[in-house]
């Protein structure tokens, strides 16, 4: 148990930050799920719309320190490629 005032304050701050970060991480995950569902349904227009909504959410996660910049860049790039491939015919 924390004995000093500063330690008690640190515990409060950590708990608050933990809540916020969990909410942000969950929000990003929700947007990702929407994009994944749109891609799975094969609807390119819906997938593009969902992707457009998800991009700023991912970038916000970077600025808040939830996810690393390169991780977001990689994930967005891969999602974009999958959406682009929806309209194109399959290549042999």
Secondary structure, DSSP 8 states (H G I E B T S, - for coil): ---SHHHHHHHHHHHHHHHHHHHHHHHHHHHHHHHHHHHHHT-HHHHHHHHHHHHHHHHHHHHTTSS-HHHHHHHHHHHHHHHHHHHS----
